[in-house]
Amino acid sequence: MIRINLLPVREARRKAGARQQVAILAAAVLATVGAITAFHLSLVSSIASVEQRLVEIDEQIKRYEPQIKQVEEYKKKKDQIRAKLDVIEGLEKSRSGPVHMLDELATLTPQRLWLTRLIADKGGLQLDGISLDNEIVASFLTALSQSPYFNKVELDTTVLQQMGNLKVNSFKIRAQLASAALKPRDTGNKPGDKKKKKKGRKTAELGPQAPGTLG
């Protein structure tokens, strides 16, 4: 009987398989290292590109710094001018408001009625005066109520008193200034036109009056 020893063949096959596995493992390791190296190089390149871009941006910022400072200065000047204009507008309103209010009172004050005191404070208005009769006071109240310059017009007190040889009605009126009293009044006159005198109205006279001036 012929006997064949297969052990060397099996050993050779086992070694060949081990070498193949080692080769596969080495190839996988090399592929992984290659991929990591490529990713690292790509990342380094991206970082370098970003750093270069940052350097360029810094240079642009430095180059435009004078213009940026000028713009900021213009903004500050604009804010200062706006604040001054607001102050001027407020002063103009505070100046023109009482002027138009007094002009309206002078227009609405009827004959045989005199205003002796005017107090305006925080949008409120108090009028003290004298009249020859209550009907004139009532007419004055109606005119004030219909005016766009005054709101909540009320007769506070009315007292019959002797002034010299005449009996007069002393009164107090309270009202609120409307928003129209703070706006410029359109008189309808064109520039250069002469102001026309108002007829049929007596201007308000402030301050105490002598009894002989009534009538």
KAZIUR-V816168 format. One record per residue. N is the residue number from 1. RES is the residue in one letter. SS is DSSP state (A for helix, B for strand, O for the rest). PSI is psi in degrees with one decimal (999 if undefined). Layout:
n: (N/N)
res: (RES/RES)
ss: (SS/SS)
psi: (PSI/PSI)
//
This chain:
n: (1/2/3/4/5/6/7/8/9/10/11/12/13/14/15/16/17/18/19/20/21/22/23/24/25/26/27/28/29/30/31/32/33/34/35/36/37/38/39/40/41/42/43/44/45/46/47/48/49/50/51/52/53/54/55/56/57/58/59/60/61/62/63/64/65/66/67/68/69/70/71/72/73/74/75/76/77/78/79/80/81/82/83/84/85/86/87/88/89/90/91/92/93/94/95/96/97/98/99/100/101/102/103/104/105/106/107/108/109/110/111/112/113/114/115/116/117/118/119/120/121/122/123/124/125/126/127/128/129/130/131/132/133/134/135/136/137/138/139/140/141/142/143/144/145/146/147/148/149/150/151/152/153/154/155/156/157/158/159/160/161/162/163/164/165/166/167/168/169/170/171/172/173/174/175/176/177/178/179/180/181/182/183/184/185/186/187/188/189/190/191/192/193/194/195/196/197/198/199/200/201/202/203/204/205/206/207/208/209/210/211/212/213/214/215)
res: (M/I/R/I/N/L/L/P/V/R/E/A/R/R/K/A/G/A/R/Q/Q/V/A/I/L/A/A/A/V/L/A/T/V/G/A/I/T/A/F/H/L/S/L/V/S/S/I/A/S/V/E/Q/R/L/V/E/I/D/E/Q/I/K/R/Y/E/P/Q/I/K/Q/V/E/E/Y/K/K/K/K/D/Q/I/R/A/K/L/D/V/I/E/G/L/E/K/S/R/S/G/P/V/H/M/L/D/E/L/A/T/L/T/P/Q/R/L/W/L/T/R/L/I/A/D/K/G/G/L/Q/L/D/G/I/S/L/D/N/E/I/V/A/S/F/L/T/A/L/S/Q/S/P/Y/F/N/K/V/E/L/D/T/T/V/L/Q/Q/M/G/N/L/K/V/N/S/F/K/I/R/A/Q/L/A/S/A/A/L/K/P/R/D/T/G/N/K/P/G/D/K/K/K/K/K/K/G/R/K/T/A/E/L/G/P/Q/A/P/G/T/L/G)
ss: (O/O/O/O/O/O/A/A/A/A/A/A/A/A/A/A/A/A/A/A/A/A/A/A/A/A/A/A/A/A/A/A/A/A/A/A/A/A/A/A/A/A/A/A/A/A/A/A/A/A/A/A/A/A/A/A/A/A/A/A/A/A/A/A/A/A/A/A/A/A/A/A/A/A/A/A/A/A/A/A/A/A/A/A/A/A/A/A/A/A/A/A/A/A/A/A/A/A/A/A/A/A/A/A/A/A/A/A/O/O/O/O/B/B/B/B/B/B/B/B/B/O/O/B/B/B/B/B/B/B/B/O/O/A/A/A/A/A/A/A/A/A/A/A/A/A/O/O/O/B/B/B/B/B/B/B/B/B/B/B/B/B/B/O/O/B/B/B/B/B/B/B/B/B/B/B/B/O/A/A/A/A/O/O/O/O/O/O/O/O/O/O/O/O/O/O/O/O/O/O/O/O/O/O/O/O/O/O/O/O/A/A/A/O/O)
psi: (136.0/130.0/132.9/128.9/110.5/-3.8/-44.5/-34.5/-45.8/-40.5/-39.3/-41.7/-41.0/-43.0/-38.2/-41.3/-39.3/-42.8/-38.4/-41.8/-42.0/-39.6/-43.0/-44.6/-41.8/-40.5/-40.3/-42.2/-44.0/-39.9/-41.4/-44.2/-39.9/-42.1/-43.9/-42.1/-43.8/-42.6/-42.1/-44.8/-40.1/-41.4/-43.0/-40.3/-41.2/-43.7/-42.6/-38.8/-42.5/-42.7/-39.3/-41.1/-39.0/-39.7/-43.0/-40.8/-42.4/-41.5/-39.1/-40.2/-43.6/-36.0/-32.8/4.5/-42.6/-42.3/-39.2/-42.2/-39.6/-42.5/-42.9/-40.1/-40.1/-40.3/-42.1/-43.4/-39.3/-43.8/-40.5/-42.7/-41.0/-41.6/-41.4/-39.7/-38.3/-41.1/-44.7/-41.4/-40.7/-41.2/-39.4/-41.6/-44.6/-27.5/-44.6/-26.8/-57.9/-34.2/-47.8/-33.7/-45.0/-37.2/-39.0/-42.2/-42.3/-34.5/-38.4/-17.3/119.9/171.7/153.1/24.5/132.4/135.9/128.3/-20.3/143.7/126.8/119.3/123.6/122.4/45.3/-5.8/156.1/133.4/129.1/124.5/140.4/-177.0/152.5/162.7/-22.6/167.2/-27.4/-37.3/-39.3/-42.0/-41.0/-39.2/-40.8/-42.3/-42.2/-40.3/-40.4/-32.4/-7.9/141.1/-3.5/-12.6/145.2/158.2/51.1/124.6/144.3/116.1/-58.1/154.8/129.6/132.6/124.1/160.4/129.5/99.3/-124.9/4.9/148.6/124.4/160.8/117.1/131.6/161.1/129.6/136.6/143.0/172.2/138.7/129.5/168.4/-26.9/-22.8/-15.1/0.0/148.7/140.2/132.4/106.6/-15.9/-0.9/138.2/157.2/132.4/-17.3/143.9/142.2/131.5/140.9/140.0/131.8/154.5/2.3/144.3/129.5/152.8/135.6/116.0/142.4/157.5/148.1/151.3/146.4/-31.9/-9.3/-8.4/154.3/999)
//
